[in-house]
Amino acid sequence: MVLVTVDTQEVAQEIATALVTEQLAACVNLFPIHSVYRWEGEVQQSAEWQLVIKTNLGQFGAIEQALQTLHPYDVPEILALPIQAGSKAYLDWIADSVEQGTGHETP
């Protein structure tokens, strides 16, 4: 799984759609959140959207590259978390959904 935060629901939906369309992710969940963080020496607070990207670790480089293009922040959160366990059927579905590993649909 990869975690990413963005500033608006529209940007979150745009990124989620692009990642699933390009077969970099099987599924992306979007959640409204409130973040407290330090930026440029000051404590900041803002409403954001959390993306939980279901993928395999082999796609991380391509996802990171896509996010560098699609993401509006100077320093976007892009964190990969390993999936330690899950139902076989669901994990197989993730693997099948991103199987190409190229980030592009095959004709």
Buried (B, 14 or more C-beta within 10 A) or exposed (E): BBEBBBBEEEBBBBBBEBBBEBBBBBBBEBEEEEEEEEEEEEEEEEEBBBBBBBBBEEBBEBBBEBBEEBBEBEEBBBEBEEEEEEEEEEBEBBEEBBEEEEBEEEE
